[in-house]
Amino acid sequence: MSLDCLDPDCSAHGHCVAGLCLCGKGWKGADCAEPDSEAIRCLPDCTGHGNFDLQLQQCICDERYTGPDCSQERCDLDCGNNGHCQSGECLCDEGWTGAKCAERLCDPRCLEHGQCKNGTCLCIQGWNGKHCTLDGCPKSCNNHGDYGLIDCADPECCSSKKCEGKQLCFSASDPQDILLRKQPPAVTASFFQRMQFLIEEESVQSYAHKSAFNDSLFWNRFNDSRASVIRGQVVNHGGQGITGVRVGVATDPMLGFTLTRDTGWFDLMVNGGGAVTLHLQRDPFRPAQRVVMVPWNEIVVLDRVQLTIDDRGSGADGGKAAI
């Protein structure tokens, strides 16, 4: 037979066990009706942001705080996945900034000669490089270019006002910039469909778009099932990217051509399934050729192609080489 307490509810401050009230924190007495002043002094202080409720046996937090001990400040700010709210503002994780921690930081070196835009350093005129630390025109591009190049023939000078509109400084658009303006392809899209933007009008590869005057040329020169992309970088003797190098397929000019970007990189759609001979040319460098084995439906990345200046002889890397 179980024994009941005199007050089975123990004054709502405890539990009846075998005829005795077991009191909760801060209460004492046979029926747990008497506050325990000694125990109250040892109750949780709720970190100064709330009060301990003897009835509920938990901290009741002030309006701006939460958590079991009221130590977490409430915050209505959405700091996304790159920060957390504290004292009413977002504290961003390393590498992130902005009111809501949604903007990427740049390397501190960017601020010397550039402006940070969501993790990308945008260089002021005359400066190049990932962090805008490379002087794009160290000798004012006035007949004193590096490696025997002068004025606008020196790719470094293409960022200067004097050269930016010159033909030697023309370059192709960056494929990433074009993709940002387009709807992403379907998950089921073929390799050709995903890469077709490269050969569209005013895109990366010139004279490869479909012609309204002659449907037998251009796009049908590409085999949809065998299309591949050759990606590479053209550099000078000092390892710096060369702007405006014309890159095409030597044996099939109807595939069009592309121009290297300001970093020297290029992307060219070709028909895969065998050897492709690339022709690379820009004044005042010696033309070069590369023979590339290209499989179907792949992006093939070349080793760096180094061009040498015409008046210095063929050089070790001039002429035709197989890759």
NORSUL-V634378 format. One record per residue. N is the residue number from 0. SS is DSSP state (@ for helix, = for strand, . for the rest). Layout:
BEGIN
n=N ss=SS
n=N ss=SS
END
This chain:
BEGIN
n=0 ss=.
n=1 ss=.
n=2 ss=.
n=3 ss=.
n=4 ss=.
n=5 ss=.
n=6 ss=.
n=7 ss=.
n=8 ss=.
n=9 ss=@
n=10 ss=@
n=11 ss=@
n=12 ss=.
n=13 ss==
n=14 ss==
n=15 ss==
n=16 ss==
n=17 ss=.
n=18 ss=.
n=19 ss==
n=20 ss==
n=21 ss==
n=22 ss==
n=23 ss=.
n=24 ss=.
n=25 ss=.
n=26 ss==
n=27 ss==
n=28 ss=.
n=29 ss=.
n=30 ss=.
n=31 ss=.
n=32 ss=.
n=33 ss==
n=34 ss==
n=35 ss=.
n=36 ss=@
n=37 ss=@
n=38 ss=@
n=39 ss=@
n=40 ss=.
n=41 ss=.
n=42 ss=.
n=43 ss=.
n=44 ss=.
n=45 ss=@
n=46 ss=@
n=47 ss=@
n=48 ss=.
n=49 ss==
n=50 ss==
n=51 ss==
n=52 ss==
n=53 ss=.
n=54 ss=.
n=55 ss=.
n=56 ss=.
n=57 ss==
n=58 ss==
n=59 ss==
n=60 ss==
n=61 ss=.
n=62 ss=.
n=63 ss=.
n=64 ss==
n=65 ss==
n=66 ss=.
n=67 ss=.
n=68 ss=.
n=69 ss=.
n=70 ss=.
n=71 ss==
n=72 ss==
n=73 ss=.
n=74 ss=.
n=75 ss=.
n=76 ss=.
n=77 ss=.
n=78 ss=.
n=79 ss=.
n=80 ss=.
n=81 ss=.
n=82 ss==
n=83 ss==
n=84 ss==
n=85 ss==
n=86 ss=.
n=87 ss=.
n=88 ss==
n=89 ss==
n=90 ss==
n=91 ss==
n=92 ss=.
n=93 ss=.
n=94 ss=.
n=95 ss==
n=96 ss==
n=97 ss=.
n=98 ss=.
n=99 ss=.
n=100 ss=.
n=101 ss=.
n=102 ss==
n=103 ss==
n=104 ss=.
n=105 ss=.
n=106 ss=.
n=107 ss=.
n=108 ss=.
n=109 ss=@
n=110 ss=@
n=111 ss=@
n=112 ss=@
n=113 ss==
n=114 ss==
n=115 ss==
n=116 ss==
n=117 ss=.
n=118 ss=.
n=119 ss==
n=120 ss==
n=121 ss==
n=122 ss==
n=123 ss=.
n=124 ss=.
n=125 ss=.
n=126 ss==
n=127 ss==
n=128 ss=.
n=129 ss=.
n=130 ss=.
n=131 ss=.
n=132 ss=.
n=133 ss==
n=134 ss==
n=135 ss=.
n=136 ss=.
n=137 ss=.
n=138 ss=.
n=139 ss=.
n=140 ss=.
n=141 ss=.
n=142 ss=.
n=143 ss=.
n=144 ss=.
n=145 ss=@
n=146 ss=@
n=147 ss=@
n=148 ss=.
n=149 ss=.
n=150 ss=@
n=151 ss=@
n=152 ss=@
n=153 ss=.
n=154 ss=@
n=155 ss=@
n=156 ss=@
n=157 ss=@
n=158 ss=@
n=159 ss=.
n=160 ss=.
n=161 ss=.
n=162 ss=.
n=163 ss=.
n=164 ss=.
n=165 ss=.
n=166 ss=@
n=167 ss=@
n=168 ss=@
n=169 ss=.
n=170 ss=.
n=171 ss=.
n=172 ss=.
n=173 ss=.
n=174 ss=@
n=175 ss=@
n=176 ss=@
n=177 ss=@
n=178 ss=@
n=179 ss=@
n=180 ss=.
n=181 ss=.
n=182 ss=.
n=183 ss=.
n=184 ss=.
n=185 ss=.
n=186 ss=.
n=187 ss=.
n=188 ss=.
n=189 ss=.
n=190 ss=@
n=191 ss=@
n=192 ss=@
n=193 ss=@
n=194 ss=@
n=195 ss=@
n=196 ss=@
n=197 ss=@
n=198 ss=@
n=199 ss=.
n=200 ss=.
n=201 ss=.
n=202 ss=.
n=203 ss=.
n=204 ss=.
n=205 ss==
n=206 ss=.
n=207 ss=.
n=208 ss=.
n=209 ss=.
n=210 ss=.
n=211 ss=.
n=212 ss=.
n=213 ss=.
n=214 ss=.
n=215 ss=.
n=216 ss=.
n=217 ss=@
n=218 ss=@
n=219 ss=@
n=220 ss=@
n=221 ss=.
n=222 ss=.
n=223 ss=.
n=224 ss=.
n=225 ss=.
n=226 ss==
n=227 ss==
n=228 ss==
n=229 ss==
n=230 ss==
n=231 ss==
n=232 ss==
n=233 ss==
n=234 ss==
n=235 ss=.
n=236 ss=.
n=237 ss=.
n=238 ss=.
n=239 ss=.
n=240 ss==
n=241 ss=.
n=242 ss=.
n=243 ss=.
n=244 ss=.
n=245 ss==
n=246 ss==
n=247 ss==
n=248 ss==
n=249 ss=.
n=250 ss=.
n=251 ss=.
n=252 ss=@
n=253 ss=@
n=254 ss=@
n=255 ss=.
n=256 ss==
n=257 ss==
n=258 ss==
n=259 ss=.
n=260 ss=.
n=261 ss=.
n=262 ss=.
n=263 ss=.
n=264 ss==
n=265 ss==
n=266 ss==
n=267 ss==
n=268 ss==
n=269 ss==
n=270 ss==
n=271 ss=.
n=272 ss=.
n=273 ss==
n=274 ss==
n=275 ss==
n=276 ss==
n=277 ss==
n=278 ss==
n=279 ss==
n=280 ss==
n=281 ss=.
n=282 ss=.
n=283 ss=.
n=284 ss==
n=285 ss=.
n=286 ss=.
n=287 ss==
n=288 ss==
n=289 ss==
n=290 ss==
n=291 ss==
n=292 ss==
n=293 ss==
n=294 ss=.
n=295 ss=.
n=296 ss=.
n=297 ss=.
n=298 ss==
n=299 ss==
n=300 ss==
n=301 ss=.
n=302 ss=.
n=303 ss=.
n=304 ss==
n=305 ss==
n=306 ss=.
n=307 ss=.
n=308 ss==
n=309 ss=@
n=310 ss=@
n=311 ss=@
n=312 ss=.
n=313 ss=.
n=314 ss=.
n=315 ss=.
n=316 ss=.
n=317 ss=.
n=318 ss==
n=319 ss==
n=320 ss==
n=321 ss==
n=322 ss=.
END
